[in-house]
């Protein structure tokens, strides 16, 4: 949802999720009402408050319309087919991120981190928000970027990177536009006073975001793992398998069978196998870190060695990157 002025100035955004299973964990009717009230306050203060809205606007893009992306060209009409193919005729939002990634991938260039880990949730920098409010901080993770900057539980996040905050989705937009390394400002209200804080973003901060549940991760799996879906191996299971706690262990939850998603299947990988090494790396990785590494470090056509554990025995395969 967008809150917009008639002149198309965006006041804010609402609506997000952190997983498929618990899709509404970052939304509530109370939170929507609070965001709507905040949007009306911004509207009453417009245009004097324009400086806090500049970065909330859509940035210029290389392609004029989504149909101009090379991978989407001539695939969709501007009008939906409201017959039996309404879903197939609709260009889904996730396909735009996929199309942006493919521009770089097909040019054999690294995919920018902003596209690998799009729209990071607040917990990426250590924030858990009260979803019934516009921007009240519920908890701050010790040792996180937000904690180091001085943000406290109970603070109200008024602005982030000079952008007025109405919701979790607004925070995500600000983080999406943030630099891969550097400082972003934050204004918090605490005990009736306003405090200006600086949040230091270190290299790789975006990779703390979990993208494994996102629909767009399917294309990354095709590119890097040959169509495999992984799930983490628990600490107790690692002990049983004699895998150290700090080492890689991702169990194959699904093996692609068709088209470009069957590369791992053809290489001999099976359901239940456990990935214990990728390209010589055996450190503990999440699925997000694995997908990010493959997409940023390898080009299409390269073959990446991966080691799997099956019935107590290790075996090695080469997975062609796409």
SVG drawing of the C-alpha trace seen along z (x, -y; Angstrom):
<svg xmlns="http://www.w3.org/2000/svg" viewBox="-13 -25 52 70">
<polyline fill="none" stroke="black" stroke-width="0.4" points="0.0,0.0 1.2,-3.5 0.1,-6.7 0.4,-9.4 -0.4,-13.0 -2.4,-13.9 0.9,-15.2 2.3,-11.6 4.6,-12.5 4.9,-9.3 4.3,-9.9 4.9,-6.3 4.4,-2.6 2.6,0.2 2.6,4.0 5.4,6.5 6.2,10.0 9.1,11.9 8.2,15.5 5.6,17.5 4.3,19.4 3.8,16.3 2.9,13.8 1.1,11.2 3.7,11.0 4.7,7.5 1.2,6.1 -1.9,5.4 -5.0,3.3 -3.8,1.1 -0.5,0.6 -2.3,-0.3 -4.5,-2.8 -1.4,-4.4 0.3,-4.6 -2.8,-6.2 -2.9,-8.8 0.8,-9.5 0.2,-9.9 -2.5,-12.4 -0.2,-14.4 2.4,-14.4 -0.2,-15.6 -1.2,-18.5 2.4,-19.5 3.1,-19.3 5.0,-20.8 7.0,-22.3 8.0,-18.8 9.3,-17.9 12.9,-17.4 11.7,-14.3 10.0,-12.9 12.6,-13.3 14.3,-10.0 11.0,-8.2 10.3,-8.8 11.0,-6.2 14.5,-6.6 15.0,-6.9 15.4,-3.5 17.3,-2.3 14.2,-0.9 11.1,-3.0 8.6,-0.2 8.9,3.3 8.2,4.6 11.5,3.0 13.6,5.4 15.3,7.9 14.0,11.0 10.4,9.6 10.2,8.1 7.0,9.1 5.9,11.4 3.1,9.3 0.4,7.0 -0.6,3.9 -4.1,5.2 -4.9,8.3 -6.7,11.3 -9.7,11.6 -10.7,15.0 -9.0,18.2 -5.4,16.8 -5.6,13.8 -2.8,15.0 -0.5,15.9 -1.2,12.5 -0.2,10.6 3.4,9.4 4.2,10.3 6.2,7.9 8.9,10.5 9.6,10.8 10.9,7.3 13.6,8.0 14.5,11.2 14.6,9.1 17.0,6.6 19.3,9.4 19.3,11.0 20.6,7.8 23.8,8.2 23.8,12.0 23.5,12.2 26.3,9.7 28.4,11.9 28.7,9.2 28.3,9.6 24.7,8.9 24.8,5.8 24.1,6.5 21.1,4.2 19.4,6.6 20.7,9.8 19.2,8.8 16.3,6.4 14.3,4.5 16.0,5.7 13.7,6.1 14.5,4.0 16.0,7.0 18.8,7.0 20.3,4.1 19.0,5.4 15.6,3.8 12.3,5.5 9.4,3.2 6.0,3.0 3.8,3.6 0.8,1.9 2.5,-1.5 4.2,-3.6 7.8,-3.1 8.1,-2.1 11.1,0.2 10.1,3.3 13.6,4.8 17.2,4.1 19.6,7.0 22.8,6.7 25.8,6.2 23.8,5.1 24.2,1.9 21.2,0.4 22.5,1.2 25.9,-0.3 24.2,-3.5 22.4,-3.9 18.8,-2.9 16.9,-1.6 13.8,0.5 10.8,-1.9 12.3,-4.5 10.0,-5.8 11.8,-5.9 10.8,-9.2 13.1,-9.3 15.7,-7.0 18.1,-8.3 16.2,-11.6 13.0,-9.8 9.7,-10.1 8.8,-6.6 5.2,-5.4 5.7,-1.6 8.0,1.4 7.7,1.1 9.1,-2.5 12.1,-1.2 12.7,1.4 12.6,-1.2 15.2,-3.3 17.4,-0.3 17.0,0.8 18.4,-2.6 21.1,-2.7 24.8,-2.3 26.6,1.1 29.0,-0.6 28.7,-3.9 26.5,-5.8 22.8,-6.5 21.1,-8.9 18.2,-8.2 16.0,-10.4 14.3,-8.8 11.8,-10.2 12.6,-9.1 10.9,-10.4 9.5,-13.4 12.9,-14.5 14.4,-13.9 17.8,-12.3 19.9,-12.3 21.8,-9.0 24.2,-7.6 24.0,-3.9 27.2,-2.5 26.8,0.1 29.7,2.4 30.5,4.3 28.2,7.3 25.4,6.0 22.8,6.8 23.6,10.5 22.2,10.8 18.8,10.5 17.0,13.8 16.0,14.1 15.6,17.9 11.8,17.8 11.3,15.2 9.9,16.2 12.8,14.5 15.2,17.0 14.0,19.6 15.9,17.9 19.0,17.7 18.7,21.4 18.6,22.1 21.6,19.9 23.8,21.2 22.7,24.6 21.1,26.1 17.6,26.1 18.2,27.2 16.1,26.1 17.9,26.4 16.9,26.4 19.3,26.0 20.6,29.0 19.9,28.5 22.6,28.5 21.6,31.9 21.6,33.4 25.0,32.0 26.3,33.7 24.8,37.0 26.4,36.6 29.7,35.6 29.7,32.2 31.2,29.4 28.8,26.7 30.7,24.0 30.7,26.0 28.4,26.0 25.4,28.3 22.4,27.7 20.0,30.5 18.5,30.9 14.8,30.3 13.8,30.3 15.5,31.3 14.3,29.6 13.2,32.0 12.6,30.0 14.3,27.6 17.0,25.3 16.2,26.4 17.4,30.0 21.1,29.4 21.8,30.7 19.5,33.7 21.5,34.6 24.7,34.3 23.5,37.0 22.2,34.9 19.3,36.5 16.7,35.5 18.1,35.7 21.7,35.2 23.6,32.7 25.8,30.0 29.1,29.8 31.3,27.9 30.9,25.4 33.8,24.2 36.2,25.1 34.2,23.3 32.9,25.3 32.1,22.5 28.6,22.3 26.4,20.6 22.7,19.9 20.9,20.6 21.0,16.8 24.8,16.6 25.2,19.6 23.0,18.1 24.6,14.7 28.1,16.2 27.4,18.1 25.6,15.2 28.4,12.7 31.5,14.9 30.7,17.0 29.7,16.4 27.4,18.4 29.1,21.4 31.6,21.9 31.5,25.2 31.5,25.0 32.6,28.1 30.2,29.0 30.5,31.9 27.5,33.7 27.1,36.2 24.9,39.3 24.6,42.3 27.8,41.3 29.8,41.0 31.0,37.9 30.7,37.4 31.7,34.5 29.9,33.0 30.4,30.0 27.4,27.7 27.3,25.7 26.4,22.0 23.6,20.5"/>
</svg>
